[in-house]
Amino acid sequence: MLTVRAPATSANLGSGFDVFGIALGTPADVIRVERASETTITVTGAGSEYIPEDPAKNTVGAVAEALDAPARIRIDKGVRPSSGLGSSAASAAAAAVALNALYDRGCSREELVPIAAEGEALVSGEAHADNVAPALLGGFTVVTDDGVTQVDASVPVVACLPEISVSTRDARGVVPDSASLAEVVDTVGNAATLTVGMTQDDPDLVGRGMSDAIVTPERTKLITGYDRVREAALEAGATGVTVSGAGPGVLAVCHRRDQRAIAAAMVDAFDAVGVESRAYQTVVGEGARLYR
């Protein structure tokens, strides 16, 4: 039996729609695999009642098929589905690492990215790698058609998860079909600022670079209380706030000294609009880890 822990992730980071992603220190999924003649899946943990165990309908089943690696697979969910924290990507990444090792397929972590992304297609309808890349590689990742660029980073963040659901498909449905040249120029500048900030572990630069006037404003409409939560986080010291992935999770970048106050402020702001939530005080961290 092999065990793999794969982290939650946050994609887009505001200005990097379908391109940027980070691995989070917490929460995480844990997967255990054993060789078998055919793939079976059992799921426990956060939101497990909403996750199909049929391999044909589960991201992990798609990964097992792609690697030709049938196994008994047990998934312990730490990352709730429809959270905006890369729940399906965590499972897909963990399965890819575990099954690659179990069957000695010899794939590098970079080679596993498109394999894990195929599992994501079951959830979003398209094979996006902006969550699976950081889940596999850790740190801050930039995904393009030419591949993945990764840098290690350790920027403090708070990820606040409200008890509401936003599906990836619904969130993609509100993405605008076009943008003005001024909006594109502004977003490119912000994305460049964020990237420099990640390479320098600078929360101020990262926060400044998260601003986006194209995709994020449309997605915030799907999250009850978002504007109130954002303002509360900024007042408590956050350097930048945006929607985590497709939502409803909200990501705040900050200095470590302000994490506790920001987490409390975000939870209180959601509570003020009648939404329960929990906040993870964490940091940009490592990718999937294999335990033999």
Sequence and secondary structure as in RCSB ss.txt:
>XXXX:A:sequence
MLTVRAPATSANLGSGFDVFGIALGTPADVIRVERASETTITVTGAGSEYIPEDPAKNTVGAVAEALDAPARIRI
DKGVRPSSGLGSSAASAAAAAVALNALYDRGCSREELVPIAAEGEALVSGEAHADNVAPALLGGFTVVTDDGVTQ
VDASVPVVACLPEISVSTRDARGVVPDSASLAEVVDTVGNAATLTVGMTQDDPDLVGRGMSDAIVTPERTKLITG
YDRVREAALEAGATGVTVSGAGPGVLAVCHRRDQRAIAAAMVDAFDAVGVESRAYQTVVGEGARLYR
>XXXX:A:secstr
 EEEEEEEEEE TTT TTTEEEEEEEEEEEEEEEE SS EEEEEETTGGGS  SGGGSHHHHHHHHTT  EEEEE
EE S TTSSS HHHHHHHHHHHHHHHHTT    HHHHHHHHHHHHHHHHSS   TTHHHHHH SEEEEETTEEEE
E    EEEEEEES    HHHHHHTS S   HHHHHHHHHHHHHHHHHHHTT HHHHHHTT  SSSHHHHHTTSTT
HHHHHHHHHHTT SEEEE TTSS EEEE  GGGHHHHHHHHHHHHHHTT  EEEEEEEB    EEE 
